[in-house]
Amino acid sequence: MESTTIKALFGRRNIRFVIPVYQRAYAWDKRQFSQFVEDLEECEICDYYLGHFLFEQDGDTLYVIDGQQRLTTCIIFFSALIETLKQRETEWNNDKHADTIRILIDDIADYYLKDIRHGKQKFVTVAYDNNFFADTIIDHKSNTSREDLTSKSQKSIYGSLTYFEDVLEKASIEQLLSWTSSLENASITTYIVKNKLQAAQIFAYQNDRGKRLTNLEVLKAYFMLQIYRSQNNEDDIVYVEKCFEEIYHNIVLVTVDEDNVLNYYWRAVGSKGYYSENVIREVKAWLKAFPQEEQGKNIKYFVNGLSRAFCLIRQIEQDNSFYTANLKNMRSMAYSYPMLIKAKLSDVEDDVFERLVRLMENLTFRSLIRGGRADITSRLQNVLPSAKDSQSFNQMIDTVIWKLKNDWWWGYWSDNEMFNHLKSGWFYGNRIDNYLLWRYEQYLCNDNYPTPKIAYEEIISNESIEHIAPQTQPTPLENGYGIYEDNENPREGIVSGEWMNCIGNLMLMAGRQNSSLGNRPFPMKLQVYGKDNLLNQQKEIIEFIADKDNPVWDKVSIEKRFNKIIHAAQEIWNLDDI
């Protein structure tokens, strides 16, 4: 172990710093950026300790095993500093520090960004981000925009650069020089090893500063260490590294948190299924049950499946086919992912996988609309272990459908329960109301009603739900609305009869439309509905009006539309169609 400084570390000529392909990409966010700057500010009154770094040396290359987030941040900071000093040249050109700053700009670029003598990039990030990193950070090309960013890691890199540029632009020249000195002379400890066993041992027993290790990182370190301990098989090491290269490549392309993916995968393949609570402890126990000479084989089996799971989630997020898109639209994939992952790992046929997607969409909808304390995962836990191939998955799907129709334990999500909740007069505010109306919109699509010219993502807020009969209306009859309150016949009143918040009085609207319509008289709204081509359910409102010449939206109209939507729901979520 060696105590040194950032400047001394990078001052080693012919040395390149490289993030291995099996390491994670850059993942710091604004919280870590701001802490980085606060640390620099505090250095004016105390020494700056940047932490410990672990490297594996191979010739002139130092592979960064631990500390890549901090080291990457330092490089981005230096890049932002150079650009800031160049842009503010008129401010310091005639200053006493002018010569110092000119030398400083050249030295920082040479030390940390690109070796001038050899023209080589001094710091290389993970392969799939490095072209972007080289253009944006090393060469500081100005044509990058947020729209060009294709992954979470690229967004983090760009976010770090713009954050530092904003901070540095507001600082004085003296402060910039002070921060530069503090960072270059920051105390660090380094451990340089020349074999992977030492690297794995050290990494497995220490944490990274700034952002805690994820369960995925902890498990990776544990696996690498166990392979070295068991047989030190280089082929196994290379295999695991290759799997994690694929995993980290997919991590930056998906929105699902990496530890959630790990949990979904373990629930799919582990013995506890949906009941899994501590994936690290459970995986370690699973592995220890095997003889030491077999652990390498089982680790390879695990990481191969995990890599496939990440790939599957990436595919699902990119899949906009009808049923998959609708399953995702409910924003509740926790039930589905273990099932879908196990199906893919079981290499089921495409038609079986589509049946499973349709089942999970149907079941998720029933679960969300029902709510309550009843736990769907306990039911799924009972059927998941039996599914191992196309035939058994088909049988499992048939079993679930039968249980939804006949088994009292699944009765919370039966047709009767679903339709009882749909028929409730208080559907507004249900977390699934947007989705129900979206599926109704899809149901309407035919020769007379074309596919809507709007995406689901545009209609998922509360502002997307329009009350056709407005929630507040002082003179309903004068404005084209029926009786709001009927004391003698309560069920006839829009409010007193609970027709106000039932599904028959709710309609999807683009947010901009809803705010513009407000409490307008119904005939005026009807004109807007008819002219707007975004959604078919707006245009069909006229069908529920008894007198087209003198349109009134009342309890009768609401009930007609209510019954049509209920009928549509019976067809949309018909179990026999799965």
N, C-alpha and C positions, 0 to 999 in steps of 0.2 A: 504494500500500500504506500502511496506517495502523496505528500501534500504539495500542492502547486497552485497555479493560477490559471484562469482561462487564457490569458495572453501567452503564458509559457507553454500551455498545452497545445495551442494552435500554432505556436511559433516553430514547432518542429517541422523542418523542411521535408518535402516529399511525402508527408503523411496526409492521408485522406480519412475523413470520418464518414462512415457509411451506416445507415440503418438497414439491418438485414431484412430480407423479404418476409421472414416469418415473424417479425415484430409488428406491433400495431402502428397505425398511421398517427399523424398529429391529431390531438383531441382536446387541447386546452380551449377554454372559453373565456368570456370577459372577466369572470371572477378570478381566474388565474392570471390573466393579463394585468389586471389592476393590482393584484398582490405583488406581482413582479416589479411594477413601478414603485409601489409603496416601499418595498425592500430597498430599492435604489435610493429613494428619498431618505430613508433612515440611515443609510451609509455615510451621510454627512456627519453623523455624530458617533458612529460605531463601525467596526469592520463588517464587511459583507461576506457571509459564508453561503455559498451557492449549493453545497451538498456533495454527495458522493456519486461517482460515476464508475461504471463497470464496462470495460472494453475487452473484446477478444481480438488479439493481434494476429494478422496474417500478412507477413511481409511489410509493405508500406501502408497497409489498410488497418485502421482501427474500427472494428464493428461495435456499434453502440448497443450494449446489452441492457443497461439500465441507465436512465437519465436522459433518454432521447427527447422527452417533452421539454425539459429545461434547456437542453443544448440547442434544440431547434428554435426555441423562443429567443435565445441569445443571438442566433444568426439573423432571425427576422428583425430583432431590435437593431442590430448593427446596420442592416440594410435600410431600415427606416431612418436611422440616424444620418447615414451618408446622404440620402436623398434630401432630408430636411436641411442639412448644412449647405448642400449645393443650391437649393432653392432660396436660401437666405444669405447668399454670398454678398449682396450689396450691403447687408447689415454688418458683416464682420470684415469686409475686404480691407478697410483702412484701419481696422482695430489693431491693438497691440498683439492680439492672438492670431492675426491673419496667417503668418507663416506656419505657426503651429497647427492651425486648422487644415491648411492645404496638405501638410505632411500627414496629418491624422487621417484625412479622407483616403489618401492613397494607401496608408498602412492598414487601415481597417479592411479595405477592399482586398488587399493582398493576403492578409492574415486569415480572414474569416470567410470570404466569399469565393475568390478565384485566385489561385497562384499565378502571378503575373509571368514568372519565368517559364512555367510549363503550360500555362493556359488551361489548367485543370480546376474543376469545381472542388473546393476544399471540403464541403459538407454535402453529402448526398442523402436525400430522404428515400423512403420506400419507392420501389421502382415505378409503381403505377401513378405516383404523384410527382415524380422527379422532373418531368418535362415542364409541368406547371410551376413547380418550385424554382427551377432554373430560370424560367422566363420572368416570373413575378418577383422573386426574392433576389436571386443572384444577379440577373441582368436588369432587373427593375424596369421591365417593359411596361409602358403606361396604357396599353390597350386592353388590359384585363377589366372585366366588369362582373358584377355579381351574377348576371345571367349566364356567364360562361362557366360557372362553377358546377362541376358534375358530381361531386361527392361531399360528404360531411367534412372530411379531412381538408379538402381544398377550401371549403368555406371557413374552417378554423384558421388555416394559414392566412387567407385573405383578411379575415376578421382581425387577426393579430396584427398584421401589417397596418391596416387602416387605423386600428386603435392606437398603436404606437405613433403613427404619423400625426394623429390629432393631438396626442399628449405632447409630443416633441415640438410641434408647431407653436404651442402656447408657452413653452419654457424659454427662459433667457439663454443666451449663448453661454454664459458662465455656468448655468445649471447643466446644459448639455455636455460641456466639457467635464464637469464634476461627475455626472452619471457615467460617462464613458470611462473615466478613470476608475470609478468604483467597480464597474462591471469587469473591465479588463484585469483588474487586480483582485477580483473576488477570490477568496480562498476556497479551494476545492480539494477533495481527496479522490484519488483515482486508483483503481485496481485493474491492472492489465494482465490478462491471462492468455495463455497460448493453447488451451484446449477447452473443449466444450463442457467437460465434466466440471472443471472448476467454476466456469461461468454459471452453469446450471445450479450448482450448490450455493453459490453466493446469492444469486438472484432469488432462489427459493426462500431464503431466510431474511430478506430485507424488503422494505417498502420503498416506493417512489415518493418524493416530496412533491407537494402541489396537488396531486390528484391520486386518490387511493387506488390501489390495484383492484381491478374488477375480479369477480369470481373466475372469469375465463382466463385472465392472466395468471392468477394463483394456480389454477388447475394445469395450465400449460407448463409452468415452472415445475410443478409436482411431477407431471408425467416425464419431463425431460430428465429429472433427477432419478426417478425410478428406473428408467431405461439404463442410465449409466451405472446405477447400483447393481442392477440385475445381471447385465451381460455386456454392457458397453458396445452394443452392436451399432456400427456406424450406419448401416443400411436402415435400421429402425429410426435412428436419429434423423437421417435425411428424409425419410418418409413422413415423420411427424412434422418436421419443418415445412415440407411441401404442403401438407394439409393446412397448417396454420397460415402459410402464405395465401392460400385460397380463401381461408376464413377471413383474414384481415382485408383482403381485397373486396370481399362481399360486405363486410361490416360498414365500410364507408359508403356503400351504395344502398343500404336499407335504412328504414326509419325505426325498425324495432330495436330496442336496446339489446346489446350483445348478451347481457346476463339473462334477459328474458328468453332469448333464443336458446341459450344453454338450458334453462329450466324447461322449456317446451320439449327440447330434444330428450332430456333425461326422463321426463314424464312419459314420453313415447316409448323409450327402450328400457327404463329402469323397472325394478320389481314393485316399487310403491306407486307408480303411475301418477294419477292426479293428486295423490296424497303426499307426494314428495314435498318436504319442507326445507331441507338443507342440502343442496346439491353437492357441495364440496365434501361434507362429511359422508354422505351416502355413496358418492363415487369412490372415495378412498376406501370405504368399507367393502364395496364391490370388488375393487382391484385386489385388496389384501386377501380376499377369499381364494385367490388363485395362487398356485405355487410360484415362487419368484421367477423360475425359468419361463413361465408362461405369461408374465406380466407385459412384456414387450409386445407380444402378439395381441393381447387384449387392449392395450393402449392404442395400437394401430387401428383395431376394429372401432374403438370409441371415437377417435379423432376423424376417421374416415366418414363415419355416420354423421358426426357433428358438422363436418365440412359440407356434406350433402344437405343437411338441414338448413344451413345458412344459404346455400344455393337455392333451395326450394323457396325459402321466404323471399329471396330476391325475385324469383320467378313469379310468385304470387303477387307481390307488390307491383310488378310490371304487367300482370295479366289483367286485361280489361274486358275479357269475355263476360257474357251476361251474368252467369251465376256467381263466378268468382268476384266480379266487381260488386255485386250486390251484397255478398257476404262481407266484404271489406267495408262497405258503406255503413254498416252498423257500428263500426268502431269498437268491436268487442270480439277479438280473435282469440282470446285466451282459451276458450273452450275448444276451438277448432284446430289450432296449430299442432297440439300433440297428435290428434287423429290424422291430420294431413301428413305430418312428418312420418309417422309410422307407416302410412299407406305407401308413400314414396319409397321409403326404405325397404318396404316389402315388395317393391316393383309391381304394384297392381296395374292392371290394364287401364287405359285411358277412360273407357266408359265407366269403370268401377270408381275411379277417382272422381269423375264428374258426379256420379250418384252420391258420393260421400260429401262433396261440396254442397250439393242441393240439400242433402239431409241436414248438414250443419247450419246452412242458411235458415232453413225452416225451424230447426230446433232453437237456434239463437234468437230468432224473432219471437218465438213462443216464450222463451225464458225472459227476455227483456220486457215484453208487454205484460207478462204476469208479475214479475218482480217478486217481492216477498222473501221470506227466509228459506224457502225450499232450495236446495242446492243441486243443480243439474250435474255438477262434477261427480257427486257420489254415484249417480246413475250411470254416467259414462264410464266411471272406474270399473263397474261390474261387467261392461261389455268390451272394453278396449283390449284386455289380454287375449281374448279369443280370436282376434283378427290378425292373421299372419300372412295371407296371400289373397289373390283376387277372389277365390271362392269363399273363404272365411270372411272377408270384408263384405261381400255381398250378403252373406248370411247374417252378419252383424247388423247391417243396414235394415234388412228385413225384420230382424228381432226388435230393433228400436221402434220401427214403424208399428209393429204389432203391439208392443208395450204401450205406446202412446194411445192406442185405440182401446186396449183391454186391461192393462195392468194398473191397479189402483195406486201403486207407488210412483207411477209416471203420470198420475192423473192431474197433477198441477199444470201440465202442458198439453192436455188433451184438447180436442177440437172444442168441446163445450166450454172449457175454461178460457181458451183463446177468444172465442166469440162473445162470451160474457163480458170480458174486459174490453173488447172492441165496441160493444154496445153500451158501454158506460157513457153517461152523459158528461163525464169529466176527463175527456181524453187529452185536452190541451195541456201541455206541460209534461206529458209522458215523454221519456227520453227517446222514444221510438216514433214519435208522431211525424217527423220529417220523412223518415224512411218509409213508413206506411203510405204516405201520400205520394212518395216517389215511385213506389211499386205500383200504386194505382195509376200514376202517369204512364208507366210502361205498359200497363194493362190496356190503356186506352189506345195505344199506338196500333193503327191499322191503315187501310187504304184512305180512310177519311181523316184520320188523326196521325200525322207523321211523327217521326222521332223528334223529341224536343230539342230545341237549339240552345240548350243550357246543360251544364254539367252538374252532377250532384253536389260537388264541392261548393257551388255557388248558392246553395239553398239549405244549409245545415244549421243556421243560427235561428234564434227565436224570432228575429225580424223576418224570417222567411215564411212564417205562418200568418196568413191573413184571416181574420174573422170577417166573413162575408157580411153578416149582421154585426155591426161594430159593438164592442164591449160597452161603450158609452154612447147613448143616442137619446137626446131629450124628447124629440118629437118623432118617434119612429114612423107613424103612419104618413105624416107629411113628407117624409124622406124616402118612402118606398120600402119600409120595413114593417113586418107584422107586429102584433101585440107583444110587448116585452113582458108585461106582468098581467095575469088574469087571476084575480083573487077567487072568483067563483069556479073557474075551471083551470087550476094551476098548470096542468099538463099542456094546455094550449098556449101558454105564454113562453116566449123565447128564453127568457131568463128563469122564470119560475119553473118551467118545464125541463130545465137542464139541456135545452137545445143549443144554447149559446156556445158551450165548449165541447160539444160532441163532434165527431169526425165529419158529420154532414155539413157543418158550418165552417169548417177549416179548409183552407186552400193554400197550396204552395205558391209563393211569389218570390221573384228576385227581390233582394233587400231594398233596392232603390224604388221598386214598384210599391212595396208595402207602405213605406214612409210617405209616398206621394198621394196615396189613396185615402188613408186615414178614415175619417167619419163622413166621407162624401155621401150624398144621396145614392141610393141603389141604382137608379137609371144611369147616373154618371159612371158609376163603377162598371156597370154592364157594358157600356160603350168601350171602356178601356179593356175589359176582358175580351171583348170580341175582336178588337184591333190588334191586341198583343199576340204574337205568334210564338212566344217562348214556351208556353205550356198548354197542352190540350185541355186540361181540366178547367182552365179559365174560359176557354171558348165554349165548352159544353154547358156552362151554367144556364144558358138560355133554355136548354131542354127541360129544366125543372120549374119553369115559370108557367103558370096557368094562363094568364092574360099577357100575351106578348106586347100588346099595345100599351098596356098600363102595368108594367112589371112591378111586382111586389115580392120581396123575399121574406117569407114567413115560415111558421112552423111546418106547414104542409110541404113547402119547397125543400126545407132542410131535411125533412123526413124522407122525401123521395131520393135525394142525393145520398143520404145516410144509408138507405136500403141498397142502393146501387153499389156503394163502396163495400158494404158488408158482403154482398154477392160476389164482388170481385175478389175480396179476401178469401172467400171460400174456394174459389178457383185457384188463386195464386198459391195458397199454402195447403193445397189438397195433398195429403200424404200418399194417396194412390198414384200420383203422378211422378213420384221419386223413383 
